[in-house]
Amino acid sequence: MSVAMNQGDFVKVVFVFQKNEQVEEVTLNSAQLTALLHAKQVWIEAFADHFKIENSVWSYGNENVSLQIYLK
């Protein structure tokens, strides 16, 4: 599953809340991505709640950068 793609100054990020299998995909610019990488908690508007970041997975292949954030 391709979860994110690098498109110029924007990166698609997928948030995964494993407890109920909710998934939210967002497009972030470089400043937003930097803030996310330094965060310990995030507010996900689609989930209407805040979550702690449990784990993140980066992958690179075929010139695509992927980021998946797991929430608890």
C-alpha positions as CSV (number, residue, x, y, z in Angstrom):
1,M,0.0,0.0,0.0
2,S,1.4,3.3,-1.0
3,V,0.6,5.7,1.9
4,A,2.3,8.9,0.9
5,M,4.0,10.5,-2.0
6,N,6.4,13.4,-2.3
7,Q,5.0,16.1,-4.6
8,G,7.3,19.1,-4.6
9,D,7.1,20.9,-1.2
10,F,4.2,18.7,-0.1
11,V,4.0,15.2,1.5
12,K,1.0,13.1,2.0
13,V,0.9,11.6,5.5
14,V,-1.5,8.9,6.7
15,F,-2.6,8.7,10.3
16,V,-3.7,5.3,11.5
17,F,-5.7,4.7,14.7
18,Q,-5.4,1.0,15.0
19,K,-7.9,0.7,17.9
20,N,-10.9,1.2,15.5
21,E,-9.0,1.0,12.2
22,Q,-9.7,4.7,11.3
23,V,-7.3,6.2,8.7
24,E,-6.9,9.9,7.8
25,E,-4.8,11.1,4.9
26,V,-3.5,14.7,4.8
27,T,-1.2,16.7,2.7
28,L,1.4,18.7,4.6
29,N,3.9,21.3,3.6
30,S,7.5,21.2,4.8
31,A,6.8,23.4,7.9
32,Q,3.8,21.3,8.9
33,L,5.8,18.1,8.5
34,T,8.6,19.5,10.6
35,A,6.1,20.4,13.4
36,L,4.6,16.9,13.2
37,L,7.9,15.2,13.5
38,H,8.6,17.1,16.7
39,A,5.1,16.5,18.2
40,K,4.2,14.0,20.9
41,Q,0.5,14.5,20.4
42,V,-1.7,15.5,17.4
43,W,-5.3,16.7,17.0
44,I,-7.0,14.9,14.1
45,E,-10.0,16.9,13.0
46,A,-11.6,14.0,11.2
47,F,-11.5,11.9,14.3
48,A,-12.5,14.8,16.5
49,D,-9.9,13.9,19.1
50,H,-6.2,14.2,20.0
51,F,-3.9,11.2,20.1
52,K,-0.4,10.4,21.2
53,I,2.0,9.4,18.5
54,E,3.0,5.8,19.0
55,N,5.2,5.1,16.0
56,S,6.1,6.4,12.6
57,V,7.2,4.5,9.5
58,W,9.2,6.1,6.7
59,S,9.8,4.3,3.4
60,Y,11.5,5.2,0.2
61,G,11.3,3.5,-3.1
62,N,10.7,4.3,-6.8
63,E,11.4,8.0,-6.0
64,N,8.4,8.1,-3.5
65,V,8.7,9.0,0.1
66,S,6.1,7.4,2.4
67,L,5.2,8.4,6.0
68,Q,2.6,6.5,8.1
69,I,1.9,7.7,11.7
70,Y,0.4,5.2,14.2
71,L,-1.7,6.7,17.0
72,K,-2.7,5.5,20.4
